[in-house]
Each structure stands twice: as C-alpha cells, then as structure tokens.
C-alpha cells in the first residue's frame, strides 16, 4: 500500500470511528482522483440490493473524477 492510499484509508477509518461512537453505522467509501470524494450510506447492511445500489453510485462517482484509489469501510457492530 502506498502512502496516498494509506492516508485515504486512515481518513475513512477516522470518519467511521466517529460515526460508531455517535451510534451511527454507515458504510463509507472514499474515492480519490481529480479530487477526493467521500460518500456514506446508512442502509448498506440492510440487504444485498441496498449494498449494490450504494456500490453502483460510488462506481459512477469514481468514473466521474477519474479515480486512482478507493477505500470502502463497513462497520460490523
């Protein structure tokens, strides 16, 4: 893992930790390309369709910004 990906991962982990402490448990994805974009979804763990919809939205945004790297974090609490 290179330094840029590690930085992106740590950013997502910090965001996820704050959400869990606040009793919120969203899935969080950060994509980085021409700019960094962070998306979250509270229904990700509800069912397969919700997860697929979030992943599709994230992929569309990733294509829009010419993504170089991405990190997805899903709390298992």
C-alpha positions in Angstrom: 0.0 0.0 0.0 1.4 3.4 -0.9 1.3 6.5 1.3 -1.6 8.1 -0.6 -3.8 5.0 -0.2 -2.8 4.7 3.5 -3.8 8.4 4.1 -7.1 7.7 2.4 -7.7 4.6 4.5 -6.9 6.4 7.7 -9.3 9.3 6.8 -12.1 6.7 6.2 -11.3 4.9 9.5 -11.5 8.1 11.5 -14.8 9.0 9.9 -16.2 5.5 10.6 -15.0 5.6 14.3 -16.7 8.9 14.8 -19.9 7.5 13.4 -19.8 4.4 15.5 -19.3 6.5 18.7 -22.3 8.6 17.7 -24.3 5.3 17.3 -24.5 5.7 13.6 -23.1 3.0 11.4 -22.9 4.0 7.8 -20.8 2.3 5.1 -18.3 4.9 4.0 -16.4 5.0 0.7 -13.7 7.5 -0.2 -12.6 7.8 -3.8 -9.6 9.9 -4.9 -8.8 11.0 -8.4 -9.0 14.6 -9.7 -10.4 15.3 -6.2 -11.3 13.4 -3.1 -15.0 12.4 -2.6 -16.4 10.7 0.5 -19.8 9.0 0.3 -21.8 7.3 3.0 -24.8 5.1 3.2 -26.9 4.1 6.2 -28.8 1.3 4.5 -25.8 -0.6 3.2 -26.2 -3.5 5.6 -29.9 -3.8 5.2 -29.9 -6.1 2.2 -28.0 -7.0 -1.0 -29.9 -4.6 -3.1 -29.1 -1.6 -0.9 -25.4 -2.6 -0.9 -25.4 -3.0 -4.7 -27.1 0.4 -5.2 -24.5 2.2 -3.0 -21.6 0.4 -4.7 -23.1 1.4 -8.1 -23.4 5.1 -7.0 -19.8 5.0 -5.8 -18.5 3.5 -9.0 -20.4 6.1 -11.1 -18.8 8.9 -9.0 -15.4 7.2 -9.2 -15.6 7.3 -13.0 -16.6 10.9 -13.0 -13.5 12.0 -11.1 -11.0 9.6 -12.8 -10.4 7.6 -9.6 -6.8 6.5 -8.8 -7.7 4.8 -5.5 -10.6 4.0 -3.3 -11.4 2.7 0.2 -14.6 1.1 1.4 -15.3 0.6 5.1 -18.4 -1.1 6.5 -19.0 -1.4 10.3 -19.8 -4.8 11.7 -21.2 -3.8 15.0 
